[in-house]
Amino acid sequence: MGLSNCKLQSRKQVGSSWVGNESENPFEIILNKKDRTCLRESFQRLQEPKEIVGIIFVDIVNDIEPDLRTVFGVNRAPKAAMLSMPKLGGHVARFTDLLEQITSMLGVSENLTGAWQLVRKTGRVHAKQAFLEQNFNQLEKNYFEIVLNVFDQRLIPYLTGEKEEPVPEGTAPRKVRFAQSYTPDVVTVVWKKFFSILVAQMTDAFELERTKMRNSQNQKTLAPHQHVENEVKKKKRISERQSEIEQTANSVEKGPEQLFEDPF
Ligand code: HEM
């Protein structure tokens, strides 16, 4: 069996997209085991990750990409009330859950395939968002990259311990945490690598899904003459198949082909 066949056989179909074998998994290639543990442990040092993710998203929709305000239903909301709006609040919760789930899959259960599938699925589901479907442009406006670049700058200082988490008003003082076992430089490098994997994988899965959706949409919106042409082609295929069946039936009726002895 050729190498390409071997490779093909080891691929698994996940939903509508293909995920390669483990040797192609970016979480395996780009991060080593120590990196993956560091990712998990540094994420776990956050007491209220959702709070921080929320603050960062509010900054994104206000200062960096105001176009996203409509998408997240906070166009008219004052800044202080934005996180209580269901779309933005819901997205912050899902985003935080995703980080929790992936860092756990990478650093605890070592389910690298699952982590890869989850990231690709997340990229795919975004193709269904009308705003992204229309405005996402890998080279000029890659929204995953824009968002994760802000996380790169604003989340990492909390993960390294350089920045203290904000304490929401009226809450008890923070529990004393164990010392971080990784240097800030190590944590920074690992998270930068992690975010770059998310951008690459989400973008790729998003683009594939969008192309698929557009192709099937084009198929549905064929011009009237194309529908007629398709119908003619279909009828021709059916009649060809029919005549093949008849020919086969005739030759069976005639009985087995006679083999004559070679006169030489
Ligand atoms: C939904 C993560 C960027 C808009 C989601 C979900 C996740 C997620 C985990 C839930 C998916 C599911 O239901 O299976 C992320 C991550 C992003 C990102 C990690 C950054 C890289 C964006 C951007 C937009 C966006 C830039 C802007 C249009 C949405 C919307 C939903 C969604 C509208 C559906 C929300 C809902 O139904 O409540 N996202 N997202 N996301 N995302 Fe994102």
Boltz pocket constraint, residues with backbone or C-beta under 6 A from the ligand:
constraints:
  - pocket:
      binder: B
      contacts: [[A, 68], [A, 71], [A, 86], [A, 87], [A, 90], [A, 91], [A, 94], [A, 95], [A, 98], [A, 121], [A, 122], [A, 125], [A, 126], [A, 129], [A, 131], [A, 132], [A, 143], [A, 144], [A, 145], [A, 147], [A, 148], [A, 202]]
      max_distance: 6.0
